[in-house]
Amino acid sequence: MPDLDHKRYVIGLTGGIACYKIAELVRRMLEQGAVIDVVMTEAATHFITPTTMQALSGRPVYLDTWDARIPNSMAHINLTRGADAILIAPASTDFIAKLAHGLADDLLSTLCVAKGSCPLLVVPAMNREMWQHPATQRNIAQLKADGASVLGPASGDQACGEIGDGRMLEPQEILAELIAFEQPKVLAGKRVVVTAGPTCEPIDPVRAITNRSSGKTGYAIAQALREAGADVTLISGPTALAAPYGVARIDVESARDMHGAVMQQAFTADIFISVAAVADWHVSNASENKLKKSADGQAPTLQFALNPDILAEVAALQNGPWCVGFAAETENLNEHAEAKRRRKGIPLLVGNLAQQAMNADDTTFVLFDDTGAHTLPLLPKLQAARQLVQAIAKRLPDRKA
């Protein structure tokens, strides 16, 4: 099911060059199942036409407080009733000031004042000096105090040629924020460290031993954690994946690199989730130079040494984080996974079959805890990750089961 299926949003466009990005945002939201009503200020029509927004949304665009298409001429009331949220994007300096002071002199500002309990999300877009102006910062603080959610801004190149804060989030980032807004914040305030992907153990400068992990499961879990309100650090082995929006990523190569990064982060984490497929051994006699074929055709002799057991070490920390492990097995899943959970001394372990999960987009999680095994349905990895996050939240010591 799409993430925004049957959700209805009012998108308000105000005057700014970033209006052109909203065309892409509307397309992406529709792909996720959203229903969208577009409201534009007069200034916004100088940057993108109502015809464009109507063609993209498939619904009438509203410009006028006295729109005769509304039987009672109360578009400012009717549009927000039953809506899941109002999204102001781009939100100009002027319109943010209006919102902060409760001004209502056009359709968009009036419906924001008359929104009742409908959530308000504001996506600023302006020049860096306008963003940094004390009045703008006071207005943003007032909006937050009034319960609005402020998304961004980002920092980067601006249409005026300057560089700095004030740039509107990109459409995919706004969509990620909107999807996250719809998820329950069951881990709000928690700091979580997640490992993901494979590790890569060098043989020489051009060769290495690794595994088939794509990192998809770990990255999906990092996204689900962030959606649930957690502060997430993702420690990742080599993958082709982009970090989920809002997640801090630390890139590592070998198991020993990952061990060092995890131990730096673990002491301040509330939860540690060890998803990465970490190599059990490294090549202890790795060559500093590329190995050459020998004249007699003999393969080089590689010597192996054990890598640190990251999960067991974190689980053994005094006052350390609450730990979740993963076990990707090819046979006897229940037996091997429960044995691993007990060996590591952790409260929760997630098992799955490697041949079904690696490089796949769907997965079946089996949760192992002190009460036994609990099988979740086959789901896309992000949906499975969201169910796992819910299960973790219920099991945390300071939460009711």
Buried (B, 14 or more C-beta within 10 A) or exposed (E): EEBBEEBBBBBBBBBBBBBEBBBBBBEBBBEBEBBBBBBBBEBBBEBBBBEBBBEBBEEBBBBBBEBEEBEEBBBBBBBBEEBBBBBBBBBBBBBBBBBBEEBBEBBBBBBBEBBEEBBBBBBBBBBBBBBEBEEBEEBBEBBEEEEBBBBBBBEEEBEEEEEBBBBBBBBEBBBBBBBBBEBEBBBEEBBBBBBBBBBBBBBBEEBBBBBEBBBBBBBBBBBBBBBBBBBBBBBBBBBEBEBBBBBBBBBBBBBBBBBBBBBEBBEEBBBBBBBBBBBEBBBEEBBEEEBEEEEEEEEBEBEBEEBBBBBBBBBEBEEBBBBBBBBBBEEEBBEBBBBBBEEBEBBBBBBBBBEEBBEBEEBBBBBBBEEEBEEBEEBBBBBBBBBBBBBBBEBBEEEEE
